[in-house]
Amino acid sequence: MLTPEQGAQYERDGFLVIPEFKSIEEIAALRRRAEEIVDAFDPTESRAIFTTKDQARASDDWFLGSDNTVRCFFEEEAFGPDGQLRQAKALSINKIGHAMHDLDPVFHAFTRDPKLAAVARGLGLEQAQVWQSMYIFKQPGIGGEVRWHQDATFFDSDPITVTTFWFALEDATVDNGCLWAEPGGHRGPLRERFLRVGDTITMEKLDSTPWPDNSTAVPLEARAGTLVCFHGLLPHYSAPNRSKVSRHAFTLHATDARSIYSPRNWIQRGDDFPVRGFEPGE
């Protein structure tokens, strides 16, 4: 449960930082499983990279087919001019996505947490629906920038209810690419909408409000085990990681079933694979 002070802070700032939310053991289990997934990944299956510079153009079949399965994506700078990996595969993967929370037992156990379900209810998700999970590596030296954006761009609903749950699996600092956010920015407009019709992706421009900069944004440094929750309209960003240490994180995106989830969002679920919440029995 959230305290009244935490609830007020979330309403004011659009984000909430909760230290020591996950244990060392829970983090270690998730990291081991991510390592196993990457180890089993055959790079000849796909050399797809993940980038936020032009997501509509970069959304290929490998990405679109990852909506309800588990796939690996490379960092933008993973490959050299010769087309070969610059370093070991384990140090070249940008992220794993996007349905581990439902398809993998270890990620499922991490997600279906009564304590997390209580936090979600405290933030207003009375009927949480978890649509997406991402394991983000932010590799040392080549960890890619994630440009300023709002998560409601990718999980539009009426009203907007998408809420992000971001777990630090390693210490996140300014040096290794921690999150930055604009306090109170969630009260601004939705600027873009990422739309899917079949296999066609477009990024619809909705509002020309400028993105924040370092004069108004603040770094959200977080020790391993910290949970950062933020509103779907909150502008946030992370810089490239040029340090010698990685910045592993795990992210979940959830909406409230009481809102109308857009049929043009890129992730959809059918009766054969229903969307579920945070409760262990769901």
C-alpha positions as CSV (number, residue, x, y, z in Angstrom):
1,M,0.0,0.0,0.0
2,L,1.1,3.6,-0.6
3,T,1.2,6.2,2.1
4,P,-0.8,9.4,1.7
5,E,2.5,11.2,1.2
6,Q,3.5,8.8,-1.6
7,G,0.1,9.3,-3.3
8,A,0.4,13.0,-3.1
9,Q,3.9,12.9,-4.5
10,Y,2.8,10.8,-7.4
11,E,-0.1,13.1,-8.2
12,R,2.2,16.2,-8.0
13,D,5.3,14.9,-9.9
14,G,3.9,12.1,-12.0
15,F,6.4,9.6,-10.7
16,L,7.3,7.8,-7.5
17,V,10.6,6.2,-6.4
18,I,10.3,3.3,-3.9
19,P,13.7,2.0,-2.7
20,E,14.3,-1.6,-1.7
21,F,11.1,-2.9,-3.4
22,K,12.6,-6.1,-4.8
23,S,15.1,-8.3,-2.9
24,I,18.6,-9.3,-4.0
25,E,17.3,-12.8,-4.5
26,E,14.5,-11.7,-6.8
27,I,16.8,-9.6,-8.8
28,A,19.4,-12.4,-9.1
29,A,16.8,-14.8,-10.4
30,L,15.6,-12.4,-13.1
31,R,19.2,-11.6,-14.2
32,R,20.0,-15.3,-14.4
33,R,17.0,-16.0,-16.5
34,A,17.7,-13.1,-18.8
35,E,21.3,-14.4,-19.3
36,E,19.9,-17.8,-20.2
37,I,17.5,-16.3,-22.8
38,V,20.4,-14.3,-24.4
39,D,22.7,-17.4,-24.3
40,A,20.0,-19.4,-26.2
41,F,19.4,-16.7,-28.7
42,D,20.8,-17.4,-32.2
43,P,21.9,-14.1,-33.8
44,T,21.3,-15.7,-37.2
45,E,17.6,-15.6,-36.4
46,S,17.6,-11.8,-36.5
47,R,20.1,-8.9,-36.4
48,A,17.3,-6.5,-35.5
49,I,18.3,-3.5,-33.4
50,F,16.2,-1.4,-31.1
51,T,16.2,2.3,-31.6
52,T,14.0,5.2,-30.6
53,K,15.2,7.6,-33.3
54,D,12.6,6.6,-35.9
55,Q,10.5,3.8,-34.4
56,A,7.9,3.7,-37.1
57,R,10.5,3.1,-39.7
58,A,12.5,0.7,-37.5
59,S,9.5,-1.5,-36.7
60,D,10.3,-4.5,-38.8
61,D,8.7,-8.0,-38.8
62,W,10.9,-9.2,-35.9
63,F,9.8,-6.3,-33.8
64,L,6.1,-6.5,-34.7
65,G,6.1,-10.3,-34.1
66,S,7.6,-9.8,-30.6
67,D,4.3,-8.4,-29.2
68,N,3.2,-11.6,-27.7
69,T,6.4,-13.7,-27.5
70,V,10.0,-13.3,-26.3
71,R,12.7,-11.9,-28.6
72,C,16.1,-10.3,-28.3
73,F,17.1,-7.0,-29.9
74,F,20.7,-5.6,-30.4
75,E,22.1,-2.3,-29.5
76,E,22.4,0.2,-32.3
77,E,26.2,0.2,-32.0
78,A,26.5,-3.6,-31.7
79,F,27.8,-4.2,-35.2
80,G,30.9,-3.0,-36.8
81,P,31.3,-1.8,-40.5
82,D,32.0,-5.4,-41.5
83,G,28.6,-6.5,-40.1
84,Q,30.1,-8.5,-37.3
85,L,29.5,-8.0,-33.6
86,R,32.0,-5.6,-32.0
87,Q,31.9,-7.6,-28.8
88,A,30.4,-10.7,-27.2
89,K,26.7,-11.4,-27.8
90,A,26.0,-11.0,-24.1
91,L,27.4,-7.5,-24.2
92,S,25.5,-6.6,-27.5
93,I,21.9,-7.1,-26.6
94,N,19.8,-4.0,-26.0
95,K,16.7,-5.7,-24.6
96,I,14.4,-8.7,-24.4
97,G,10.7,-8.2,-25.1
98,H,7.8,-8.2,-24.9
99,A,5.7,-11.0,-23.2
100,M,8.1,-12.6,-20.7
101,H,5.8,-11.7,-17.8
102,D,3.2,-14.2,-19.2
103,L,5.3,-16.7,-21.0
104,D,8.4,-17.3,-18.8
105,P,8.0,-18.7,-15.2
106,V,10.7,-16.6,-13.7
107,F,9.5,-13.3,-15.2
108,H,5.9,-14.4,-14.3
109,A,6.9,-14.8,-10.6
110,F,8.6,-11.4,-10.6
111,T,5.5,-9.8,-12.0
112,R,2.8,-11.5,-10.1
113,D,3.5,-10.0,-6.8
114,P,0.8,-9.1,-4.2
115,K,3.0,-6.1,-3.1
116,L,3.2,-4.8,-6.7
117,A,-0.6,-5.4,-7.1
118,A,-1.2,-3.2,-4.1
119,V,1.0,-0.4,-5.4
120,A,-0.8,-0.6,-8.7
121,R,-4.2,-0.2,-6.9
122,G,-2.7,2.7,-4.9
123,L,-1.8,4.4,-8.2
124,G,-5.4,4.1,-9.5
125,L,-5.2,0.8,-11.5
126,E,-8.2,-0.9,-9.9
127,Q,-8.3,-3.5,-12.7
128,A,-4.7,-3.7,-13.9
129,Q,-3.9,-5.2,-17.3
130,V,-0.2,-5.9,-17.9
131,W,0.5,-5.6,-21.7
132,Q,4.2,-5.5,-22.0
133,S,7.5,-6.5,-20.3
134,M,11.0,-5.5,-21.3
135,Y,14.4,-6.5,-19.9
136,I,16.8,-3.6,-20.7
137,F,20.5,-4.1,-20.5
138,K,21.9,-0.6,-21.2
139,Q,25.2,-2.2,-22.1
140,P,28.5,-0.6,-21.0
141,G,30.0,1.7,-23.6
142,I,27.3,1.1,-26.3
143,G,24.0,1.4,-24.3
144,G,21.7,3.3,-26.6
145,E,19.9,6.6,-25.9
146,V,16.2,6.4,-25.3
147,R,14.8,9.7,-26.6
148,W,12.3,11.8,-24.8
149,H,8.9,10.2,-25.0
150,Q,5.6,9.4,-23.1
151,D,4.5,5.8,-22.7
152,A,0.9,6.6,-23.5
153,T,2.2,7.1,-27.0
154,F,2.4,3.3,-27.2
155,F,-0.5,2.3,-24.9
156,D,-3.3,4.8,-25.7
157,S,-6.6,4.4,-23.9
158,D,-9.6,6.5,-23.1
159,P,-9.0,7.9,-20.6
160,I,-5.3,7.5,-20.5
161,T,-4.4,5.0,-17.7
162,V,-1.1,3.4,-18.7
163,T,1.3,3.3,-15.8
164,T,5.0,2.2,-16.0
165,F,6.7,0.1,-13.3
166,W,10.5,0.3,-13.8
167,F,12.7,-1.9,-11.6
168,A,16.4,-1.1,-11.2
169,L,18.3,-4.4,-11.3
170,E,21.6,-2.7,-11.0
171,D,22.5,0.7,-9.6
172,A,21.2,3.4,-12.1
173,T,23.3,6.6,-12.1
174,V,23.8,9.6,-14.2
175,D,27.1,8.0,-15.4
176,N,25.5,4.8,-16.8
177,G,22.3,6.2,-18.2
178,C,19.6,6.5,-15.5
179,L,16.1,7.8,-16.2
180,W,15.4,11.5,-16.4
181,A,11.9,12.9,-16.0
182,E,10.1,16.2,-15.9
183,P,8.4,16.7,-12.6
184,G,4.7,17.6,-13.2
185,G,5.1,16.9,-16.9
186,H,2.3,14.4,-16.8
187,R,-0.1,17.3,-16.8
188,G,0.9,18.2,-20.3
189,P,-0.6,16.9,-23.6
190,L,0.0,13.6,-25.4
191,R,2.5,14.6,-28.1
192,E,2.6,11.4,-30.3
193,R,0.7,8.2,-30.9
194,F,2.3,5.0,-32.2
195,L,-0.3,3.3,-34.4
196,R,-0.5,-0.2,-35.9
197,V,-2.9,-1.3,-38.6
198,G,-2.0,-4.8,-39.7
199,D,1.8,-4.6,-40.2
200,T,1.8,-0.9,-41.0
201,I,3.2,1.4,-38.3
202,T,2.8,5.2,-38.2
203,M,3.8,7.8,-35.6
204,E,1.0,10.3,-35.5
205,K,2.0,13.8,-34.3
206,L,-0.6,15.2,-31.9
207,D,0.9,18.2,-30.2
208,S,4.0,20.4,-30.8
209,T,4.8,21.1,-27.1
210,P,8.6,20.9,-26.8
211,W,10.3,18.1,-25.0
212,P,12.0,19.0,-21.7
213,D,15.7,19.6,-21.3
214,N,18.1,19.5,-18.4
215,S,16.8,22.9,-17.1
216,T,13.5,21.3,-16.1
217,A,14.2,17.5,-16.0
218,V,15.7,15.7,-13.0
219,P,17.7,12.4,-12.9
220,L,16.1,9.5,-11.2
221,E,19.1,7.7,-9.8
222,A,18.1,4.4,-8.2
223,R,19.9,1.7,-6.3
224,A,19.3,-1.9,-7.3
225,G,16.0,-3.1,-6.0
226,T,14.3,0.3,-6.4
227,L,10.9,0.5,-8.1
228,V,10.1,3.7,-10.1
229,C,6.5,4.2,-11.1
230,F,5.4,6.9,-13.5
231,H,2.3,8.2,-15.2
232,G,1.8,7.4,-18.9
233,L,2.0,11.1,-19.9
234,L,5.2,11.8,-18.0
235,P,8.0,12.8,-20.4
236,H,11.1,10.7,-19.7
237,Y,14.5,9.9,-21.3
238,S,17.7,8.1,-20.7
239,A,21.1,9.1,-22.1
240,P,23.6,6.7,-23.8
241,N,25.7,4.6,-21.5
242,R,29.4,5.4,-22.2
243,S,30.5,4.1,-18.8
244,K,32.2,0.8,-18.1
245,V,29.3,-0.7,-16.2
246,S,25.9,-1.8,-17.4
247,R,22.5,-0.6,-16.2
248,H,20.1,-3.5,-16.2
249,A,16.4,-2.8,-15.6
250,F,13.0,-4.5,-16.0
251,T,9.9,-2.6,-17.1
252,L,6.2,-3.4,-17.1
253,H,3.4,-1.3,-18.7
254,A,-0.1,-1.7,-17.5
255,T,-3.5,0.0,-18.1
256,D,-6.8,-0.1,-16.2
257,A,-9.5,-2.4,-17.7
258,R,-12.0,0.3,-16.9
259,S,-10.5,2.5,-19.7
260,I,-11.0,1.7,-23.4
261,Y,-7.7,0.3,-24.8
262,S,-7.2,1.5,-28.3
263,P,-7.6,-1.2,-31.1
264,R,-4.8,0.6,-32.9
265,N,-2.2,0.1,-30.2
266,W,0.7,-2.1,-31.4
267,I,0.1,-4.8,-28.8
268,Q,-3.2,-6.6,-28.7
269,R,-4.5,-9.7,-27.0
270,G,-7.2,-12.2,-28.0
271,D,-9.2,-14.8,-26.1
272,D,-6.5,-17.4,-26.7
273,F,-4.0,-15.2,-24.9
274,P,-5.8,-12.9,-22.5
275,V,-4.2,-9.9,-20.8
276,R,-3.8,-10.4,-17.1
277,G,-3.0,-8.3,-14.0
278,F,-0.5,-8.4,-11.1
279,E,-2.2,-10.7,-8.8
280,P,-0.6,-14.2,-8.5
281,G,-3.9,-15.9,-9.3
282,E,-4.6,-13.8,-12.4
